[in-house]
Amino acid sequence: MPSTATLDRKTARLRDYLTLARFDHITKHVFIIPGLILAYALREPSLLDAPQRVVIGFVVAIAIASANYVINEWLDREFDAHHPSKHHRKAVSLQLSPALVYVEYLAFAGVGLLLAAWMGGSFFVFSIVFLASGLVYNVQPIRSKDRPFLDVISESVNNPIRLTLGWLMIDPSSMPPVSLLLAYWTGGAFLMGSKRLSEYRDITAAVGLETLTRYRKSFAGYTAESLVVSCLVYAMLSSFFLGVFLIKYRVEYVLAFPFIAGLFGCYLWLSMLPDSIAQRPERMFRSRRLMATLGVTVSVLLVLSFLDLAGLSTLTNRSFTPADMLPGHRK
């Protein structure tokens, strides 16, 4: 028999079901763009059909991400009821038809996979992986989002998937370097770890740890200290893999590294603020400081993508400074 709370909820309308797809999170697909730029800069493929592939590729990414959001919000409705802001979500506050929710999920997934099949090849394979990642993250028996640290690692895998989709839109004949994918993955883990840290600090201070763990089980295995340390580890790993990629594939990118480090620092600083945008990455464009830092970093990377600096090649050669060249050396 339905509970009194269920009976009191209003019946959802069509537009309420569409909000489950979270079209306001479309900004997250910005992580596709570096894949487009790097594939062109490093591979110099023919761009004859690139505009069509890019448009359809973005539609695929949006459709599959929307399918993942639908299943996420539906399966999280009982947990989101304990969150200070997410309890306003339609799946929590309105009475939804399970059948319609699953039809919506299948519709978005179907559109995404049909268009991905038209793109063909590896793009189709990674579109399936993108959809499967949402099931691993949200659905029992795995439901990785309930497991500390694994929740961050499994959620951030969407970053290298998006990068790969962008790369394959421009050059379907090759794959991005593994070092770049690992840098993107661990960089994404840093972003998700910062989000967890911000949530832990804010929600624990407001309503206590017990309520926080009702919202998400993985928080039972976290402390503020472990989250800070994990963010440091993710950032260091991302920097290491990024360094490997920079030296191996385009040494000019080394000059952008200070700006990239500044971007990491800016985001971690934001996550420390009360009610941080780190808790809502789709709103990151509202931070002028972050957008200014990102704009400068992207601009530097764009310039370095097409600027050849022959003198930097010495960084990849083994060399040692003779001791007799140092000041004060006695011959």
Secondary structure, 3 states (H helix, E strand, C coil): CCCHHHHHCEECCHHHHHHCCCHHHHHHHHHHHHHHHHHHHHHCCCCCCHHHHHHHHHHHHHHHHHHHHHHHHHHCHHHHCCCCCHHHCHHHHEECCHHHHHHHHHHHHHHHHHHHHHHCHHHHHHHHHHHHHHHHHHCCCCCHHHCCCHHHHHHHCHHHHHHHHHHHHHCCCCCCCHHHHHHHHHHHHHHHHHHHHHHHHHHHHHHCHHHHHHHCHHHHHCCHHHHHHHHHHHHHHHHHHHHHHHHHHCHHHHHHHHHHHHHHHHHHHHHCCCCCHHHCHHHHHHCHHHHHHHHHHHHHHHHHHCCCCHHHHHHHCCCCCCHHHCCCCCC
